[in-house]
């Protein structure tokens, strides 16, 4: 039987988030002592633990069938692989930043200037899109120091909280690319490996849907029951069960995380009581 081979970053936050997702999909993987290769105990999949920049190349060459990388890494390498799924974690942004004392109005201010970055491809595409020509200096690390040593007028780098920019006397002025973890795939998987990938994607989708929704239980007076039912979306329709106390019902449903507080306020105004909210581990439709 064939096995999928998936490449994951060998250390760091992205590695931890990737392994957590795999475990939430019910796949047992042992990465003890930071081994570079491991095999799942209960799913036909093998793991390679690599540098993130190397993963797209391994997937393109077929050494790995799949890989989990930042979307920015996938774009920057330009490797001929496909994005099979956006994973929703390890979110960040690639931004332009300039010294705090600079009076910045738009990206046009960087015309003819010097910009330091570790992401020349993404930056070049952005500048071309806005009709700006600048000198791009490629630096592999510590990009934020470039303006203070006179190497560049601005930088283009990954930003999470912005604290690193602040500590180096810089301010963020443009977001040029938004990134999150993605599952990439080789373009030429065998039929058997494609079937395994479909099973893996089914599990990932179930986990993600569970994370985006909450299970809700509440008590509803008979007089307000229809109003409360109309408020609750449900997967198909809410479940309604009569309580032992006459004139009251127990209503069960599922609501989306991003609608949660608005829906709760509406339910309370409609007369719902005893509202319980429970996280959903997995959700299969």
Order of alpha helices (4+ residues) and beta strands (2+ residues): beta-alpha-beta-beta-alpha-beta-alpha-beta-beta-beta-alpha-beta-beta-alpha-beta-beta-alpha-beta-alpha-beta-beta-alpha-beta
